[in-house]
C-alpha cells in the first residue's frame, strides 16, 4: 500500500526535525568533549650552577663568540611565587638549544609536568624561542590537560649569575576527560 505524498512529506519533516533536534542537544550538552580555558601565572626558576643546578650544558659549542649549537638540558622548578621557598607546582623538563648568533636565540622544547592536587601528572607540551621576554606555544597536553593549545608569555623578572626567575603567564584551552 502506497503512502500518500502529503503524509510522506509530513513524515519526512517530522523525522528530520527529530534528527536536527537531537544533534543540537548533543552539540549544546557537550557530553564527551568541552574546551576549558585556563589562565594562570606561575614562575620558572632556572639555576645554572652549584649544588642545586636544574640545568646542565650537554653539548658545548665550537663557536665561542656566539655559542651557536650549545644544547642545555633543563628540569626547572615551576613555582607559585618568584621565591626560593615557594611551592613547586610543576617541573619544566626539556632542552634549549642556541639556534642563532644573537644573545636570545635559544630554541626551547619542554614538557611542563604538573605536581600536586590541581593537575597532578598532567602535562603541557611547549616550544618556542627563549629570549629575555617572549611567547612559547602550547602545542599539546595530557591527562586533565589533554588536547591543550595556547600560549605562555614569559618575562624575565630577576637574573643573577647563577639563577633566573621567569614569570609564566599561561593562557590555554584544553579538553578535560569526559565524566562517566
VOGUMI-879694 format. One record per atom (N, C-alpha, C): residue in three letters; atom name; x, y, z. Coordinates in nm, 4 decimals, padded with zeros to 6 digits. Atoms other than C-alpha are relative to their C-alpha. Last residue first. Example, Ala and Ser with C-alpha at 12.3 -4.5 7.8 and 13.67 -1.06 7.14 Angstrom:
# residues 2
PT  SER  N  -00.0820  -00.1190  -00.0060
PT  SER  CA  01.3670  -00.1060  00.7140
PT  SER  C  -00.0770  00.1090  00.0730
PT  ALA  N  00.0890  -00.1190  00.0000
PT  ALA  CA  01.2300  -00.4500  00.7800
PT  ALA  C  00.0900  00.1200  00.0000
This chain:
# residues 180
PT  UNK  N  00.0848  00.1180  00.0288
PT  UNK  CA  03.1155  00.8924  03.3089
PT  UNK  C  -00.1307  00.0117  00.0724
PT  UNK  N  00.0511  00.0574  -00.1256
PT  UNK  CA  03.2686  01.2404  03.3163
PT  UNK  C  -00.0927  -00.1141  -00.0357
PT  UNK  N  00.1454  00.0042  -00.0155
PT  UNK  CA  03.4604  01.3141  02.9971
PT  UNK  C  -00.0356  -00.0649  00.1326
PT  UNK  N  00.0611  00.1311  00.0263
PT  UNK  CA  03.8313  01.3897  03.0348
PT  UNK  C  -00.1510  00.0055  00.0241
PT  UNK  N  -00.0112  00.0940  -00.1105
PT  UNK  CA  03.9176  01.7609  03.0260
PT  UNK  C  -00.0648  -00.1334  -00.0338
PT  UNK  N  00.1202  00.0812  -00.0060
PT  UNK  CA  03.9611  01.9288  02.6875
PT  UNK  C  00.0151  -00.0984  00.1156
PT  UNK  N  -00.0202  00.1445  -00.0039
PT  UNK  CA  04.2140  02.2100  02.6970
PT  UNK  C  -00.1341  -00.0692  00.0097
PT  UNK  N  00.1285  00.0671  00.0124
PT  UNK  CA  04.2457  02.5811  02.6232
PT  UNK  C  00.0295  -00.1491  -00.0013
PT  UNK  N  00.0136  00.1259  00.0726
PT  UNK  CA  04.5489  02.7707  02.7418
PT  UNK  C  -00.1457  -00.0420  -00.0059
PT  UNK  N  00.1374  -00.0072  00.0506
PT  UNK  CA  04.6590  03.1120  02.8597
PT  UNK  C  -00.0165  -00.1203  -00.0910
PT  UNK  N  00.0551  00.1093  00.0805
PT  UNK  CA  04.9659  03.0867  03.0798
PT  UNK  C  -00.1423  00.0339  -00.0419
PT  UNK  N  00.1429  -00.0309  00.0082
PT  UNK  CA  05.1543  03.3910  03.2070
PT  UNK  C  -00.0624  -00.0960  -00.1005
PT  UNK  N  00.0674  00.0738  00.1064
PT  UNK  CA  05.4947  03.2482  03.3016
PT  UNK  C  -00.1492  00.0318  00.0064
PT  UNK  N  00.1452  00.0040  -00.0179
PT  UNK  CA  05.7173  03.4824  03.5051
PT  UNK  C  -00.0622  -00.0668  -00.1215
PT  UNK  N  00.0738  -00.0373  00.1203
PT  UNK  CA  06.0866  03.3894  03.4763
PT  UNK  C  -00.1493  -00.0125  00.0291
PT  UNK  N  00.1425  00.0223  -00.0219
PT  UNK  CA  06.3156  03.3807  03.7783
PT  UNK  C  -00.0727  00.0556  -00.1207
PT  UNK  N  00.0995  -00.0866  00.0637
PT  UNK  CA  06.6832  03.3396  03.6962
PT  UNK  C  -00.1392  -00.0376  00.0488
PT  UNK  N  00.1421  00.0292  -00.0190
PT  UNK  CA  06.9752  03.1981  03.8983
PT  UNK  C  -00.0883  00.1043  -00.0690
PT  UNK  N  00.0353  00.1418  00.0001
PT  UNK  CA  07.3515  03.1557  03.8587
PT  UNK  C  -00.1496  -00.0288  -00.0037
PT  UNK  N  -00.0990  00.0795  00.0727
PT  UNK  CA  07.4961  03.4989  03.7679
PT  UNK  C  -00.0411  -00.1467  -00.0112
PT  UNK  N  -00.1316  -00.0124  -00.0617
PT  UNK  CA  07.1788  03.6742  03.8780
PT  UNK  C  00.0958  -00.0860  -00.0815
PT  UNK  N  -00.1102  00.0823  00.0493
PT  UNK  CA  06.8516  03.7385  03.6967
PT  UNK  C  00.1263  00.0304  00.0785
PT  UNK  N  -00.1214  -00.0228  -00.0783
PT  UNK  CA  06.5126  03.8637  03.8120
PT  UNK  C  00.1077  -00.0947  -00.0501
PT  UNK  N  00.0239  -00.0887  -00.1143
PT  UNK  CA  06.1786  03.9011  03.6416
PT  UNK  C  00.1282  00.0397  00.0703
PT  UNK  N  -00.1084  00.0137  -00.0962
PT  UNK  CA  06.2452  03.7588  03.2933
PT  UNK  C  -00.0198  00.1022  00.1110
PT  UNK  N  -00.0677  -00.1270  -00.0271
PT  UNK  CA  05.9080  03.7556  03.1200
PT  UNK  C  00.1076  -00.0240  00.1046
PT  UNK  N  -00.1037  00.0096  -00.1025
PT  UNK  CA  05.7394  03.4551  02.9607
PT  UNK  C  00.0765  00.1314  00.0085
PT  UNK  N  -00.0812  -00.1215  00.0090
PT  UNK  CA  05.4051  03.4704  02.7811
PT  UNK  C  00.1025  -00.0090  00.1121
PT  UNK  N  -00.0581  -00.0395  -00.1281
PT  UNK  CA  05.2800  03.1144  02.7629
PT  UNK  C  00.0862  00.1219  -00.0260
PT  UNK  N  -00.1302  -00.0657  -00.0067
PT  UNK  CA  05.0497  03.0410  02.4727
PT  UNK  C  00.0421  00.0198  00.1443
PT  UNK  N  00.0002  -00.1351  -00.0550
PT  UNK  CA  04.7573  02.8215  02.3783
PT  UNK  C  00.1398  00.0582  -00.0020
PT  UNK  N  -00.0667  -00.0929  00.0900
PT  UNK  CA  04.6755  02.4619  02.2975
PT  UNK  C  -00.0109  00.1386  00.0615
PT  UNK  N  -00.0260  -00.1404  -00.0341
PT  UNK  CA  04.5819  02.1662  02.5112
PT  UNK  C  00.0620  00.0760  -00.1159
PT  UNK  N  00.0298  -00.0810  00.1184
PT  UNK  CA  04.4381  01.8435  02.3654
PT  UNK  C  00.0231  00.1492  00.0246
PT  UNK  N  -00.0107  00.0588  00.1333
PT  UNK  CA  04.4535  01.6811  02.7081
PT  UNK  C  -00.0467  00.0970  -00.1076
PT  UNK  N  -00.0268  -00.1086  00.0954
PT  UNK  CA  04.5068  01.8990  03.0157
PT  UNK  C  00.0077  -00.0509  -00.1445
PT  UNK  N  00.1016  -00.1034  -00.0188
PT  UNK  CA  04.3459  01.6545  03.2627
PT  UNK  C  00.0135  00.1118  -00.1033
PT  UNK  N  00.0862  00.0216  -00.1165
PT  UNK  CA  04.5651  01.3735  03.1223
PT  UNK  C  -00.1064  00.1086  00.0091
PT  UNK  N  00.0421  00.1354  -00.0354
PT  UNK  CA  04.8000  01.5075  02.8533
PT  UNK  C  -00.0844  00.0020  00.1260
PT  UNK  N  00.0084  00.0259  -00.1422
PT  UNK  CA  04.8800  01.8290  02.6692
PT  UNK  C  -00.0492  -00.1417  00.0243
PT  UNK  N  00.0660  00.1240  -00.0396
PT  UNK  CA  04.9589  01.9720  02.3312
PT  UNK  C  -00.0027  -00.0133  00.1504
PT  UNK  N  00.0371  00.0760  00.1196
PT  UNK  CA  05.1169  02.2552  02.1321
PT  UNK  C  -00.0651  -00.1344  00.0328
PT  UNK  N  00.0442  00.1266  -00.0582
PT  UNK  CA  05.1468  02.5223  02.3990
PT  UNK  C  -00.0573  -00.0797  -00.1155
PT  UNK  N  00.1250  00.0619  00.0433
PT  UNK  CA  05.3393  02.7894  02.2111
PT  UNK  C  -00.0253  -00.1250  00.0831
PT  UNK  N  -00.0144  00.1403  00.0364
PT  UNK  CA  05.6048  02.9967  02.3862
PT  UNK  C  -00.1369  -00.0492  -00.0438
PT  UNK  N  00.1130  00.0924  -00.0042
PT  UNK  CA  05.5972  03.3730  02.3856
PT  UNK  C  00.0464  -00.1404  -00.0352
PT  UNK  N  00.0539  00.0538  00.1243
PT  UNK  CA  05.8603  03.6347  02.4609
PT  UNK  C  -00.1186  -00.0899  00.0231
PT  UNK  N  00.1457  00.0056  -00.0068
PT  UNK  CA  06.0782  03.8129  02.7138
PT  UNK  C  -00.0498  -00.0564  -00.1321
PT  UNK  N  00.0300  -00.0577  -00.1307
PT  UNK  CA  06.4548  03.7800  02.7759
PT  UNK  C  -00.1496  -00.0075  00.0254
PT  UNK  N  -00.0760  -00.1231  -00.0076
PT  UNK  CA  06.4719  03.5449  02.4772
PT  UNK  C  -00.0230  00.0533  00.1401
PT  UNK  N  -00.0174  -00.0542  -00.1334
PT  UNK  CA  06.3523  03.1890  02.4874
PT  UNK  C  00.0978  00.1149  -00.0067
PT  UNK  N  -00.1270  -00.0686  -00.0209
PT  UNK  CA  06.2206  03.0994  02.1423
PT  UNK  C  00.0030  00.0578  00.1414
PT  UNK  N  -00.0133  -00.1366  00.0474
PT  UNK  CA  05.9392  02.8462  02.1223
PT  UNK  C  00.1381  00.0554  00.0277
PT  UNK  N  -00.1178  -00.0292  00.0812
PT  UNK  CA  05.8070  02.5124  02.2404
PT  UNK  C  -00.0006  00.1454  -00.0431
PT  UNK  N  -00.0281  -00.1420  00.0252
PT  UNK  CA  05.5701  02.3686  02.4996
PT  UNK  C  00.1224  00.0140  -00.0897
PT  UNK  N  -00.1137  00.0100  00.0901
PT  UNK  CA  05.3978  02.0327  02.5622
PT  UNK  C  00.0229  00.1406  -00.0550
PT  UNK  N  00.0064  -00.0859  00.1178
PT  UNK  CA  05.1742  02.0834  02.8650
PT  UNK  C  00.1245  -00.0303  -00.0815
PT  UNK  N  -00.1113  -00.0730  00.0606
PT  UNK  CA  05.1463  01.7975  03.1101
PT  UNK  C  -00.0488  00.1003  -00.1045
PT  UNK  N  00.0360  -00.0568  00.1300
PT  UNK  CA  04.9140  01.6263  03.3570
PT  UNK  C  00.1185  00.0788  -00.0546
PT  UNK  N  -00.0314  00.0929  00.1080
PT  UNK  CA  05.0625  01.4126  03.6360
PT  UNK  C  -00.0381  00.0492  -00.1385
PT  UNK  N  -00.1050  00.0980  -00.0253
PT  UNK  CA  04.8931  01.6102  03.9157
PT  UNK  C  00.0160  -00.0993  -00.1156
PT  UNK  N  -00.0146  00.0698  00.1278
PT  UNK  CA  04.6722  01.8847  03.7697
PT  UNK  C  00.1045  -00.1113  00.0089
PT  UNK  N  00.0816  -00.0555  00.1084
PT  UNK  CA  04.5324  02.0566  04.0818
PT  UNK  C  00.0079  -00.0801  -00.1299
PT  UNK  N  00.1417  00.0339  00.0079
PT  UNK  CA  04.6492  01.8432  04.3745
PT  UNK  C  -00.0677  00.0425  -00.1301
PT  UNK  N  00.0940  -00.0538  -00.0974
PT  UNK  CA  05.0250  01.8414  04.3482
PT  UNK  C  -00.1443  -00.0292  -00.0368
PT  UNK  N  -00.0020  00.0758  -00.1249
PT  UNK  CA  05.2627  01.8024  04.0551
PT  UNK  C  -00.1083  00.0576  00.0914
PT  UNK  N  00.0605  -00.0544  -00.1215
PT  UNK  CA  05.2404  01.9227  03.6952
PT  UNK  C  00.0042  -00.0997  00.1150
PT  UNK  N  00.0609  00.1142  -00.0671
PT  UNK  CA  05.4845  01.8215  03.4202
PT  UNK  C  -00.0514  00.0473  00.1359
PT  UNK  N  00.0273  -00.0480  -00.1356
PT  UNK  CA  05.5688  02.1115  03.1891
PT  UNK  C  -00.0832  -00.1085  00.0662
PT  UNK  N  00.1265  00.0442  -00.0579
PT  UNK  CA  05.7170  01.9361  02.8898
PT  UNK  C  -00.0103  00.0622  00.1379
PT  UNK  N  00.0095  00.0606  -00.1329
PT  UNK  CA  05.9915  02.1148  02.7011
PT  UNK  C  -00.1398  -00.0503  00.0292
PT  UNK  N  00.1013  00.1047  00.0144
PT  UNK  CA  06.1264  02.2450  02.3733
PT  UNK  C  -00.0075  -00.0724  00.1332
PT  UNK  N  00.0361  00.0802  -00.1168
PT  UNK  CA  06.3199  02.5724  02.3813
PT  UNK  C  -00.1098  -00.0988  -00.0363
PT  UNK  N  00.1231  00.0741  00.0289
PT  UNK  CA  06.5035  02.7435  02.0935
PT  UNK  C  -00.0256  -00.0940  00.1172
PT  UNK  N  00.0099  00.1332  -00.0599
PT  UNK  CA  06.7579  02.9932  02.2297
PT  UNK  C  -00.1340  -00.0611  -00.0379
PT  UNK  N  00.0404  00.0991  00.1004
PT  UNK  CA  06.8407  03.2924  02.0087
PT  UNK  C  00.0018  -00.1425  00.0564
PT  UNK  N  00.1259  00.0654  -00.0355
PT  UNK  CA  06.8409  03.5495  02.2876
PT  UNK  C  -00.0461  -00.1080  -00.0944
PT  UNK  N  00.0027  00.0436  -00.1401
PT  UNK  CA  07.2068  03.6564  02.2724
PT  UNK  C  -00.1262  -00.0789  00.0344
PT  UNK  N  00.0342  -00.1052  -00.0971
PT  UNK  CA  07.2145  03.6719  01.8928
PT  UNK  C  -00.0131  -00.0583  00.1404
PT  UNK  N  -00.1150  -00.0728  -00.0529
PT  UNK  CA  07.4059  03.4154  01.6807
PT  UNK  C  -00.0328  00.1039  00.1077
PT  UNK  N  -00.0339  -00.1174  00.0797
PT  UNK  CA  07.1283  03.1616  01.6288
PT  UNK  C  00.1115  00.0779  00.0664
PT  UNK  N  00.0334  00.0218  00.1407
PT  UNK  CA  06.9948  02.8262  01.7463
PT  UNK  C  00.0291  00.1195  -00.0896
PT  UNK  N  -00.0429  -00.1287  00.0565
PT  UNK  CA  07.1433  02.8024  02.0946
PT  UNK  C  -00.0101  -00.0129  -00.1510
PT  UNK  N  -00.1110  00.0082  00.0940
PT  UNK  CA  06.9430  02.4983  02.2048
PT  UNK  C  00.0309  00.1382  -00.0535
PT  UNK  N  -00.0060  -00.1237  00.0766
PT  UNK  CA  06.7086  02.4625  02.4994
PT  UNK  C  00.1323  -00.0001  -00.0760
PT  UNK  N  -00.1287  -00.0539  00.0446
PT  UNK  CA  06.6118  02.1240  02.6286
PT  UNK  C  -00.0190  00.1407  -00.0540
PT  UNK  N  -00.0253  00.0011  00.1430
PT  UNK  CA  06.3363  01.9523  02.8205
PT  UNK  C  00.1376  00.0514  -00.0328
PT  UNK  N  -00.1048  00.0938  00.0393
PT  UNK  CA  06.1715  01.9341  03.1591
PT  UNK  C  00.0164  -00.0003  -00.1509
PT  UNK  N  -00.0148  -00.0239  00.1440
PT  UNK  CA  05.9740  02.2210  03.3094
PT  UNK  C  00.1204  -00.0800  -00.0460
PT  UNK  N  -00.1395  -00.0025  00.0451
PT  UNK  CA  05.8724  02.0921  03.6533
PT  UNK  C  -00.0018  00.0197  -00.1510
PT  UNK  N  -00.0339  00.0763  00.1202
PT  UNK  CA  05.5370  02.1641  03.8153
PT  UNK  C  00.1509  00.0028  -00.0201
PT  UNK  N  00.1237  00.0515  00.0579
PT  UNK  CA  05.3557  02.3118  04.1160
PT  UNK  C  00.0274  -00.0840  -00.1249
PT  UNK  N  -00.0237  00.0510  00.1353
PT  UNK  CA  05.6601  02.3721  04.3384
PT  UNK  C  -00.1316  -00.0587  -00.0500
PT  UNK  N  00.0445  00.1363  00.0283
PT  UNK  CA  05.5565  02.5786  04.6402
PT  UNK  C  00.0280  -00.0356  -00.1459
PT  UNK  N  00.1369  00.0120  00.0505
PT  UNK  CA  05.7630  02.8907  04.7043
PT  UNK  C  -00.0331  -00.1460  -00.0302
PT  UNK  N  00.0755  00.0930  -00.0845
PT  UNK  CA  06.0822  02.8705  04.9182
PT  UNK  C  -00.1459  -00.0145  -00.0430
PT  UNK  N  -00.0651  00.1303  -00.0128
PT  UNK  CA  06.3169  03.0203  04.6557
PT  UNK  C  -00.0801  -00.1017  00.0807
PT  UNK  N  -00.0801  00.0068  -00.1226
PT  UNK  CA  06.0697  03.2989  04.5717
PT  UNK  C  00.0619  -00.1378  00.0140
PT  UNK  N  -00.1411  -00.0123  00.0407
PT  UNK  CA  05.9028  03.4034  04.2445
PT  UNK  C  00.0954  00.0046  00.1193
PT  UNK  N  -00.0475  -00.1362  -00.0294
PT  UNK  CA  05.5614  03.2639  04.3508
PT  UNK  C  00.1481  00.0072  -00.0381
PT  UNK  N  00.1180  -00.0860  -00.0104
PT  UNK  CA  05.3519  02.9550  04.2593
PT  UNK  C  00.0350  00.1441  00.0367
PT  UNK  N  00.0446  -00.0374  -00.1348
PT  UNK  CA  05.6626  02.7746  04.1358
PT  UNK  C  -00.1266  00.0846  -00.0034
PT  UNK  N  00.1067  -00.0942  00.0325
PT  UNK  CA  05.7818  02.5875  03.8273
PT  UNK  C  -00.0756  00.0248  00.1298
PT  UNK  N  00.1146  -00.0038  -00.0908
PT  UNK  CA  06.1155  02.4235  03.9102
PT  UNK  C  -00.0990  00.1022  -00.0536
PT  UNK  N  00.0264  -00.1189  -00.0802
PT  UNK  CA  06.3364  02.3857  03.6053
PT  UNK  C  -00.1174  -00.0216  00.0941
PT  UNK  N  00.1039  00.0536  -00.0877
PT  UNK  CA  06.4498  02.0425  03.4826
PT  UNK  C  -00.0359  00.1116  00.0975
PT  UNK  N  00.0529  -00.0680  -00.1177
PT  UNK  CA  06.6711  02.1532  03.1944
PT  UNK  C  -00.1094  -00.0800  00.0704
PT  UNK  N  00.1134  00.0778  -00.0502
PT  UNK  CA  06.9050  02.0067  02.9350
PT  UNK  C  -00.0487  00.0669  00.1274
PT  UNK  N  00.0132  00.0048  -00.1456
PT  UNK  CA  07.1302  02.2584  02.7572
PT  UNK  C  -00.1253  -00.0801  00.0346
PT  UNK  N  00.1252  00.0641  -00.0429
PT  UNK  CA  07.2449  02.2294  02.3951
PT  UNK  C  00.0033  -00.0150  00.1516
PT  UNK  N  00.0027  00.0469  -00.1384
PT  UNK  CA  07.5060  02.4704  02.2535
PT  UNK  C  -00.1365  -00.0625  00.0304
PT  UNK  N  -00.0081  00.1455  -00.0080
PT  UNK  CA  07.4976  02.4883  01.8736
PT  UNK  C  00.0008  -00.0559  00.1409
PT  UNK  N  00.0885  00.0713  00.0922
PT  UNK  CA  07.5760  02.8600  01.8401
PT  UNK  C  00.0226  -00.1506  00.0099
PT  UNK  N  00.0558  00.1144  -00.0712
PT  UNK  CA  07.7637  02.9850  02.1475
PT  UNK  C  -00.0917  -00.0840  -00.0862
PT  UNK  N  00.1468  00.0012  00.0055
PT  UNK  CA  07.8095  03.3178  01.9671
PT  UNK  C  -00.0629  -00.1110  00.0831
PT  UNK  N  00.0549  -00.1363  -00.0038
PT  UNK  CA  08.1736  03.4163  02.0345
PT  UNK  C  -00.1529  00.0015  00.0008
PT  UNK  N  -00.0071  -00.0667  -00.1302
PT  UNK  CA  08.2948  03.0706  02.1389
PT  UNK  C  -00.0626  00.1395  00.0032
PT  UNK  N  00.0039  -00.1417  00.0371
PT  UNK  CA  08.1691  02.8872  01.8287
PT  UNK  C  00.0010  00.0842  00.1271
PT  UNK  N  -00.1337  -00.0241  00.0548
PT  UNK  CA  08.2645  02.5206  01.8866
PT  UNK  C  00.0115  00.1454  -00.0473
PT  UNK  N  -00.0144  -00.0600  00.1322
PT  UNK  CA  07.9615  02.4976  02.1111
PT  UNK  C  00.1467  00.0090  -00.0409
PT  UNK  N  -00.0710  -00.1274  -00.0008
PT  UNK  CA  07.9381  02.2591  02.4040
PT  UNK  C  00.0179  00.0497  -00.1439
PT  UNK  N  -00.0782  -00.0109  00.1232
PT  UNK  CA  07.6752  01.9886  02.4086
PT  UNK  C  00.0603  00.1391  -00.0025
PT  UNK  N  -00.0362  00.1351  00.0419
PT  UNK  CA  07.5356  01.8836  02.7478
PT  UNK  C  00.0850  -00.0016  -00.1270
PT  UNK  N  -00.0446  -00.0053  00.1388
PT  UNK  CA  07.5079  02.2158  02.9306
PT  UNK  C  00.0525  -00.1377  -00.0386
PT  UNK  N  -00.1387  00.0417  00.0232
PT  UNK  CA  07.3196  02.1398  03.2519
PT  UNK  C  00.0308  00.0074  -00.1489
PT  UNK  N  -00.0268  00.0065  00.1428
PT  UNK  CA  07.0003  02.2775  03.4025
PT  UNK  C  00.1487  -00.0284  -00.0183
PT  UNK  N  00.1087  00.0754  00.0632
PT  UNK  CA  06.8491  02.2398  03.7488
PT  UNK  C  00.0064  00.0114  -00.1531
PT  UNK  N  00.0193  -00.0261  00.1431
PT  UNK  CA  07.1588  02.3373  03.9486
PT  UNK  C  -00.1137  -00.0856  -00.0556
PT  UNK  N  00.1428  00.0085  00.0328
PT  UNK  CA  07.1079  02.2985  04.3247
PT  UNK  C  -00.0299  00.0240  -00.1478
PT  UNK  N  00.0569  00.1263  -00.0483
PT  UNK  CA  07.4704  02.2161  04.4156
PT  UNK  C  -00.1462  -00.0180  -00.0397
PT  UNK  N  00.0001  00.0280  -00.1429
PT  UNK  CA  07.6117  02.4977  04.2043
PT  UNK  C  -00.0703  -00.1304  00.0338
PT  UNK  N  -00.1219  00.0578  -00.0561
PT  UNK  CA  07.5266  02.6130  03.8568
PT  UNK  C  -00.0139  -00.0238  00.1483
PT  UNK  N  -00.1008  00.0414  00.0971
PT  UNK  CA  07.2629  02.7366  03.6139
PT  UNK  C  00.1250  -00.0622  00.0560
PT  UNK  N  -00.1248  -00.0063  -00.0777
PT  UNK  CA  06.9579  02.7540  03.8390
PT  UNK  C  00.1092  -00.0609  -00.0869
PT  UNK  N  -00.1124  00.0594  00.0708
PT  UNK  CA  06.6426  02.8404  03.6430
PT  UNK  C  00.1250  00.0182  00.0860
PT  UNK  N  -00.1260  -00.0295  -00.0679
PT  UNK  CA  06.3289  02.9054  03.8497
PT  UNK  C  00.1104  -00.0782  -00.0701
PT  UNK  N  -00.1057  00.0994  00.0225
PT  UNK  CA  06.0117  02.9195  03.6431
PT  UNK  C  00.1264  00.0485  00.0688
PT  UNK  N  -00.1360  -00.0544  00.0075
PT  UNK  CA  05.7232  03.1242  03.7846
PT  UNK  C  00.0991  -00.1144  -00.0163
PT  UNK  N  -00.0955  00.0803  -00.0761
PT  UNK  CA  05.3466  03.0706  03.7531
PT  UNK  C  00.1385  00.0578  -00.0249
PT  UNK  N  -00.1351  -00.0548  -00.0046
PT  UNK  CA  05.0558  03.2859  03.6383
PT  UNK  C  00.0848  -00.0849  00.0929
PT  UNK  N  -00.0719  00.0290  -00.1235
PT  UNK  CA  04.7369  03.1035  03.5388
PT  UNK  C  00.1381  00.0622  -00.0103
PT  UNK  N  -00.0911  -00.1139  -00.0095
PT  UNK  CA  04.4644  03.1476  03.2794
PT  UNK  C  00.0662  -00.0104  00.1370
PT  UNK  N  -00.0824  -00.0114  -00.1200
PT  UNK  CA  04.2938  02.8215  03.1843
PT  UNK  C  00.0878  00.1234  -00.0128
PT  UNK  N  -00.1092  -00.0970  00.0060
PT  UNK  CA  04.0098  02.7981  02.9343
PT  UNK  C  00.0708  00.0041  00.1348
PT  UNK  N  -00.0068  -00.0821  -00.1205
PT  UNK  CA  03.8014  02.4804  02.9165
PT  UNK  C  00.1176  00.0946  -00.0163
PT  UNK  N  -00.1229  -00.0741  -00.0262
PT  UNK  CA  03.7046  02.3085  02.5936
PT  UNK  C  -00.0153  00.0862  00.1240
PT  UNK  N  00.0239  -00.1434  -00.0148
PT  UNK  CA  03.4261  02.0534  02.6034
PT  UNK  C  00.1338  00.0674  00.0279
PT  UNK  N  -00.1159  -00.0847  00.0241
PT  UNK  CA  03.4401  01.6953  02.4801
PT  UNK  C  -00.0403  00.1466  00.0087
PT  UNK  N  -00.1274  00.0709  00.0022
PT  UNK  CA  03.2218  01.3989  02.5707
PT  UNK  C  00.1207  00.0897  -00.0186
PT  UNK  N  -00.0139  00.1179  -00.0845
PT  UNK  CA  02.8780  01.5137  02.6779
PT  UNK  C  00.1380  -00.0619  00.0015
PT  UNK  N  -00.1425  00.0249  -00.0132
PT  UNK  CA  02.8918  01.8716  02.5448
PT  UNK  C  00.0292  -00.1240  00.0840
PT  UNK  N  -00.0203  00.0635  -00.1302
PT  UNK  CA  02.5254  01.9471  02.6106
PT  UNK  C  00.1452  -00.0353  00.0268
PT  UNK  N  00.0102  -00.0938  -00.1106
PT  UNK  CA  02.4957  02.2037  02.3322
PT  UNK  C  00.0305  -00.0636  00.1350
PT  UNK  N  -00.0986  -00.1071  00.0145
PT  UNK  CA  02.6232  01.9894  02.0454
PT  UNK  C  -00.0012  00.0932  00.1205
PT  UNK  N  -00.1348  00.0535  -00.0187
PT  UNK  CA  02.4333  01.6810  02.1598
PT  UNK  C  00.1041  00.1104  -00.0052
PT  UNK  N  -00.0144  00.0356  -00.1415
PT  UNK  CA  02.1067  01.8726  02.2022
PT  UNK  C  00.1402  -00.0533  00.0281
PT  UNK  N  -00.0170  -00.1251  -00.0753
PT  UNK  CA  02.1520  02.0318  01.8596
PT  UNK  C  00.0183  -00.0290  00.1480
PT  UNK  N  -00.1352  -00.0486  00.0263
PT  UNK  CA  02.2047  01.6890  01.7002
PT  UNK  C  00.0270  00.1286  00.0770
PT  UNK  N  -00.0935  00.0855  -00.0732
PT  UNK  CA  01.8916  01.5528  01.8712
PT  UNK  C  00.1438  00.0465  -00.0211
PT  UNK  N  00.0134  -00.0307  -00.1430
PT  UNK  CA  01.6874  01.8479  01.7471
PT  UNK  C  00.0969  -00.0818  00.0839
PT  UNK  N  -00.0665  -00.1289  -00.0234
PT  UNK  CA  01.8189  01.8025  01.3925
PT  UNK  C  -00.0066  00.0402  00.1467
PT  UNK  N  -00.1446  00.0194  00.0163
PT  UNK  CA  01.7250  01.4326  01.3982
PT  UNK  C  00.0749  00.1302  00.0270
PT  UNK  N  -00.0466  00.0806  -00.1123
PT  UNK  CA  01.3742  01.4984  01.5375
PT  UNK  C  00.1518  -00.0165  -00.0051
PT  UNK  N  -00.0025  -00.0892  -00.1166
PT  UNK  CA  01.3179  01.7817  01.2888
PT  UNK  C  00.0460  -00.0756  00.1237
PT  UNK  N  -00.1141  -00.0917  00.0097
PT  UNK  CA  01.4258  01.5484  01.0058
PT  UNK  C  00.0041  00.0967  00.1178
PT  UNK  N  -00.1252  00.0721  -00.0224
PT  UNK  CA  01.1895  01.2701  01.1197
PT  UNK  C  00.1194  00.0960  -00.0047
PT  UNK  N  -00.0037  00.0430  -00.1395
PT  UNK  CA  00.8873  01.5018  01.1500
PT  UNK  C  00.1329  -00.0686  00.0331
PT  UNK  N  -00.0204  -00.1188  -00.0834
PT  UNK  CA  00.9558  01.6739  00.8177
PT  UNK  C  00.0126  -00.0378  00.1472
PT  UNK  N  -00.1378  -00.0459  00.0207
PT  UNK  CA  00.9945  01.3394  00.6411
PT  UNK  C  00.0318  00.1225  00.0855
PT  UNK  N  -00.0886  00.0970  -00.0638
PT  UNK  CA  00.6682  01.2062  00.7935
PT  UNK  C  00.1465  00.0430  -00.0128
PT  UNK  N  00.0098  -00.0216  -00.1446
PT  UNK  CA  00.4778  01.5213  00.6978
PT  UNK  C  00.0957  -00.0926  00.0757
PT  UNK  N  -00.0658  -00.1274  -00.0279
PT  UNK  CA  00.6056  01.4880  00.3385
PT  UNK  C  -00.0031  00.0306  00.1492
PT  UNK  N  -00.1441  00.0250  00.0097
PT  UNK  CA  00.5102  01.1189  00.3268
PT  UNK  C  00.0782  00.1273  00.0314
PT  UNK  N  -00.0408  00.0667  -00.1239
PT  UNK  CA  00.1598  01.2054  00.4501
PT  UNK  C  00.1509  -00.0272  00.0010
PT  UNK  N  00.0158  -00.0971  -00.1081
PT  UNK  CA  00.1074  01.4569  00.1655
PT  UNK  C  00.0478  -00.0596  00.1321
PT  UNK  N  -00.1100  -00.0968  -00.0011
PT  UNK  CA  00.2506  01.2178  -00.0925
PT  UNK  C  -00.0088  00.0988  00.1153
PT  UNK  N  00.0330  -00.1194  00.0776
PT  UNK  CA  00.0003  00.9412  00.0006
PT  UNK  C  00.1112  00.1032  00.0125
PT  UNK  N  00.0262  -00.1110  -00.0914
PT  UNK  CA  00.1758  00.6314  00.1340
PT  UNK  C  -00.0323  00.1221  -00.0858
PT  UNK  N  -00.0806  -00.1202  00.0172
PT  UNK  CA  00.1444  00.3350  -00.1037
PT  UNK  C  -00.0417  00.1069  00.1000
PT  UNK  N  00.0845  -00.1175  00.0000
PT  UNK  CA  00.0000  00.0000  00.0000
PT  UNK  C  00.0889  00.1237  00.0000
